[in-house]
Amino acid sequence: MSELQISLLAIGILVVAAVYGYGTWQQRQYRNRFGAAFKAQAGDALYQGVLARQSGGLPSGMDEEVEHLLPDDTGATGEPEESCKTLDPETDYIAVMFASSPLAGSILAPLWQRRFDYGKRLHVCGVRTAGGPWEKVVAENHLAYETFRLALQLADRSGAVTEARLSDFRDLLRDIAEGSQAEVNLPSAKEAADSARRLDAFCAEVDQMIGLNILPDGQHLLPGADVAKVAQRHGMTLRADGAFHLLDSNGNTLYTLSNFDGAPFQHHELDETPVIGLSLQLDVPRVEQPARRFQEMAVLARAIGEDLGAAVVDDHRKELNDAAVAMIRAQVAGIEKKMLAYPIAPGGALARRLFS
């Protein structure tokens, strides 16, 4: 073999090794990014604050992460008019735009172009005729409206909107109104920023995630295929975030069943995946009647454990008894009471968009 051939062969081996190494690095980065979020929640059987408000990230999965980044004009929150019904100065910066003749939806093109710039959900609603219902307006809508309500959500799990972004939003709406010969009522950005901080402080106080650990005895591992069968038996389906979800009658998540070590479940790997344990989780503000739902979750966790030959345990791997379950339920009931007094109904349309 010539010197040139040997050199080319060596270069080829190095290239293959580099590609393989890069692929391995990418996989590790993926596990670190999404696995750590699950792992941080799985360790404690008692309720805990959602980590997103502390670190700026959303631990409940990729699908919710994407939902948070999308403005409301995508329709991701449910019924078309749902967000219009929940708009309120306590939770949203709301500007009202109107004119002597109907306004075409196309005048809002500059707003749609910048809808990702403000870091919070954008809600646009319109009334086509006097006394008519508020309709959600989307970017592709070319209808004409008598009045627009243009709202920027004040807070979500990433924190409160800043005064600078509110001022920027306000200035854009003023420019749109001037260019369209329309009038617009623009609240104070400073007052709205104050409201945003108050709202965020309250939401952080009640933003709790509960995780019940389901672990086998000793060094025994749970076959991934068995986990999938048991989850499906209890009405749970695997979703894009790598967790099994149990949905309510409206298609909203009640509970998630995730891998205890944080690694996402994947359809094509379940048959070959040994599982060290599971975490059944309840996102308290996002479900209706969370105290009752937690009680039902405790029953579900024990049923899953029995099916898999595992136990529901606390942070010290001691079996979670009825007294501990009752204590957690009382804490959840306290959160539920605070939310209703605010008032933000747990699991309602407003709660789902604030806690996203």
C-alpha positions in Angstrom: 0.0 0.0 0.0 1.4 3.4 -1.0 2.1 6.2 1.4 -0.8 8.2 -0.2 -3.3 5.4 0.3 -2.2 5.0 3.9 -2.7 8.7 4.5 -6.2 8.7 2.9 -7.2 5.7 5.0 -6.1 7.4 8.2 -8.0 10.5 7.2 -11.1 8.4 6.5 -10.9 6.8 9.9 -10.5 10.1 11.7 -13.6 11.5 9.8 -15.7 8.5 10.8 -14.6 8.8 14.4 -15.3 12.5 14.5 -18.9 12.0 13.1 -19.6 9.2 15.7 -18.2 11.4 18.5 -20.3 14.3 17.5 -23.5 12.2 17.4 -22.7 10.9 20.9 -22.2 14.4 22.1 -25.5 15.5 20.6 -27.3 12.7 22.4 -25.7 13.6 25.7 -26.7 17.2 25.3 -30.3 16.2 24.6 -30.4 14.0 27.7 -28.9 16.7 29.8 -31.3 19.3 28.6 -34.6 17.4 28.9 -33.6 14.7 31.3 -32.4 17.0 34.1 -35.8 18.7 34.2 -37.6 15.5 34.9 -34.9 14.3 37.3 -35.2 17.4 39.4 -38.9 16.8 39.9 -38.8 13.1 40.5 -36.9 13.0 43.7 -39.4 14.4 46.1 -42.8 12.8 46.8 -44.1 16.0 48.5 -45.3 18.9 46.4 -42.6 21.3 45.2 -42.5 24.6 43.3 -42.3 24.4 39.5 -38.7 24.9 38.6 -39.5 27.1 35.6 -40.0 30.2 37.7 -36.7 29.7 39.4 -34.6 28.8 36.4 -36.6 30.2 33.4 -37.2 26.8 31.9 -40.3 24.6 31.7 -39.9 21.2 33.2 -43.1 19.6 32.0 -42.0 18.6 28.5 -41.3 19.7 25.0 -44.9 20.0 23.9 -45.7 22.5 26.6 -42.4 24.4 25.9 -43.5 24.8 22.3 -47.0 25.9 23.3 -45.5 28.6 25.6 -43.5 30.1 22.7 -46.4 30.3 20.4 -48.7 33.4 20.4 -52.4 32.8 21.0 -53.2 33.3 17.3 -52.2 29.7 16.7 -55.3 28.5 18.5 -53.2 26.3 20.9 -55.3 27.1 23.9 -58.6 25.5 22.9 -61.8 27.1 21.8 -61.5 30.2 19.5 -63.2 32.6 21.9 -61.7 31.1 25.1 -58.9 33.6 25.5 -61.2 36.5 24.7 -63.4 35.6 27.6 -60.6 35.6 30.1 -58.8 38.9 29.3 -58.6 41.1 32.3 -56.4 44.2 33.2 -55.1 42.2 36.2 -53.6 39.5 33.9 -53.2 41.3 30.6 -52.1 44.6 29.1 -55.3 45.5 27.1 -55.4 48.2 24.4 -58.7 49.0 22.6 -58.6 50.2 19.0 -61.6 51.5 17.1 -62.6 53.9 14.2 -65.6 55.5 12.7 -65.7 52.7 10.0 -64.8 49.0 10.3 -61.2 48.2 10.6 -59.7 45.5 8.3 -57.7 42.8 10.1 -54.8 43.5 7.7 -54.0 46.7 9.5 -52.5 44.5 12.2 -49.8 43.1 9.9 -47.0 45.0 11.8 -48.2 43.4 15.0 -48.2 39.9 13.6 -44.7 40.4 12.2 -43.4 41.3 15.7 -45.6 38.9 17.7 -42.5 36.9 19.0 -40.7 40.0 20.2 -42.5 40.5 23.5 -41.8 37.1 25.2 -45.5 36.6 26.3 -48.7 35.4 24.7 -50.4 37.8 22.3 -54.2 37.8 22.3 -56.2 39.7 19.7 -60.0 39.8 19.8 -62.5 41.7 17.6 -66.2 42.6 17.4 -67.6 42.7 13.9 -71.0 44.3 14.8 -72.3 46.3 17.7 -73.3 44.0 20.5 -71.8 41.0 18.8 -69.5 38.5 20.5 -65.7 38.9 20.9 -64.0 36.7 18.4 -60.3 35.6 18.4 -58.5 37.3 15.5 -55.7 35.4 13.8 -53.0 36.6 11.4 -54.7 35.1 8.3 -58.0 36.7 9.1 -59.1 39.3 6.6 -62.5 40.2 8.1 -63.3 43.8 9.2 -64.1 44.7 12.9 -65.6 47.6 14.6 -63.3 47.2 17.6 -60.1 45.4 18.5 -58.9 44.3 21.9 -55.1 43.9 21.7 -53.7 42.2 24.8 -50.3 41.1 26.0 -50.2 38.6 28.8 -48.5 40.0 31.9 -47.0 36.8 33.3 -46.4 33.1 32.7 -44.0 30.5 34.0 -41.0 32.4 32.6 -41.9 35.4 34.8 -43.4 38.8 34.5 -43.3 40.9 31.3 -40.9 43.8 31.6 -41.9 47.5 31.4 -39.6 47.9 28.4 -41.4 45.3 26.4 -44.8 46.7 27.4 -43.6 50.2 26.3 -42.4 48.7 23.0 -45.8 47.0 22.5 -47.6 50.2 23.4 -45.6 52.2 20.9 -46.3 49.7 18.1 -50.0 49.9 18.7 -50.0 53.7 18.7 -48.1 53.6 15.4 -50.6 51.2 13.9 -53.5 53.3 15.0 -52.0 56.5 13.6 -51.3 54.8 10.3 -54.9 53.6 10.0 -56.6 56.7 11.2 -58.0 54.8 14.2 -58.2 55.7 17.8 -56.6 53.6 20.5 -56.8 53.6 24.3 -53.4 52.7 25.7 -53.0 52.0 29.4 -49.8 53.0 31.3 -46.9 50.6 30.7 -45.5 51.4 34.2 -48.8 50.5 35.9 -49.1 47.3 33.8 -45.6 46.3 34.8 -46.4 46.8 38.5 -49.5 44.5 38.0 -47.3 42.0 36.2 -44.9 41.8 39.1 -47.8 41.3 41.6 -49.4 38.7 39.4 -46.1 36.8 39.0 -45.5 36.9 42.7 -48.9 35.3 43.4 -48.5 32.7 40.7 -45.0 31.7 42.0 -46.6 31.2 45.4 -49.2 28.7 44.2 -47.2 27.2 41.3 -46.6 23.7 42.6 -45.9 20.3 41.0 -46.5 17.0 42.9 -44.5 13.9 42.1 -45.3 10.5 43.5 -42.4 8.0 43.1 -43.2 4.5 42.0 -40.0 2.3 42.6 -39.4 -1.4 42.5 -37.7 -3.2 45.4 -33.9 -3.5 45.5 -32.0 -3.6 42.2 -35.0 -4.8 40.3 -35.7 -2.9 37.0 -39.0 -2.4 35.3 -39.2 -3.5 31.7 -40.1 -0.6 29.5 -42.6 -2.7 27.5 -44.4 -3.5 30.8 -44.5 0.2 31.8 -46.1 1.0 28.5 -48.7 -1.7 28.8 -49.7 -0.7 32.3 -49.8 3.0 31.4 -52.1 2.2 28.5 -54.2 0.0 30.7 -54.9 3.0 32.9 -55.8 5.2 29.9 -52.4 7.0 29.5 -50.8 7.7 26.1 -47.2 8.5 25.3 -46.7 12.0 24.0 -43.9 14.1 22.4 -42.4 15.1 25.8 -41.4 11.5 26.5 -44.0 11.0 29.2 -47.3 9.2 29.4 -50.3 11.5 29.8 -53.8 10.9 31.2 -56.2 13.4 29.8 -59.5 14.8 31.0 -62.7 14.9 28.9 -61.6 18.3 27.4 -58.2 16.9 26.3 -56.2 18.6 29.0 -53.5 16.7 30.9 -54.5 15.5 34.4 -51.3 13.5 35.2 -48.0 12.6 33.6 -46.0 9.4 34.1 -42.4 10.0 33.5 -39.1 8.1 33.8 -37.6 8.5 37.3 -34.1 9.1 35.9 -35.4 11.8 33.5 -34.7 10.0 30.3 -37.7 10.4 27.9 -39.7 7.4 26.8 -39.6 6.7 23.1 -41.9 4.4 21.2 -39.1 2.6 19.3 -37.0 1.9 22.4 -39.6 0.8 25.0 -39.1 -2.9 24.4 -35.4 -2.5 25.1 -35.5 0.1 27.9 -35.0 -1.0 31.5 -36.7 1.5 33.9 -35.4 2.2 37.4 -38.6 3.8 38.5 -41.4 6.1 37.6 -42.8 9.5 38.7 -46.5 10.2 38.5 -46.9 14.0 38.5 -49.7 16.5 39.0 -49.4 20.1 37.8 -51.6 21.7 40.6 -52.7 25.0 39.0 -53.5 23.4 35.7 -56.1 20.9 36.8 -59.7 21.5 38.1 -60.3 20.6 41.7 -56.6 19.8 42.4 -57.2 18.4 45.9 -59.6 15.8 44.6 -57.4 15.1 41.7 -54.4 14.5 44.0 -56.5 12.0 46.0 -57.3 10.2 42.7 -53.7 10.4 41.7 -52.6 8.6 44.9 -55.0 5.8 44.1 -53.7 5.6 40.5 -50.1 5.6 41.7 -50.7 2.6 43.9 -52.6 0.8 41.2 -49.7 1.3 38.8 -47.3 0.1 41.5 -49.3 -3.0 42.1 -49.4 -3.8 38.4 -45.6 -3.5 38.1 -44.7 -5.0 41.4 -43.4 -1.6 42.7 -44.3 0.7 45.6 -45.2 4.3 46.0 -42.5 5.8 48.1 -41.3 9.1 49.6 -37.9 10.8 49.1 -36.2 8.3 51.5 -37.7 5.3 49.6 -40.1 4.6 52.4 -43.6 3.6 51.4 -46.0 6.5 51.3 -48.7 5.9 53.9 -52.2 7.3 54.2 -51.1 9.9 56.7 -48.5 11.3 54.3 -51.1 11.3 51.4 -53.6 13.2 53.7 -50.9 15.8 54.5 -50.1 16.5 50.9 -53.8 16.7 50.0 -54.3 19.3 52.7 -51.4 21.4 51.2 -53.0 21.1 47.8 -56.3 22.1 49.2 -54.6 25.2 50.6 -53.3 26.1 47.2 -56.7 25.6 45.6 -58.3 27.9 48.2 -55.7 30.7 47.5 -56.3 30.4 43.8 -60.1 30.6 44.1 -59.8 33.6 46.3 -57.6 35.6 43.8 -59.7 34.6 41.8 -58.0 32.2 39.3 -59.9 29.0 39.1 -57.5 26.0 39.0 -57.6 24.2 35.6 -59.6 27.0 34.0 -58.8 28.7 30.8 -57.1 31.6 32.6 -55.0 29.3 34.8 -53.9 27.2 31.8 -52.5 30.2 30.0 -50.9 31.8 33.1 -49.2 28.5 34.1 -47.7 27.7 30.8 
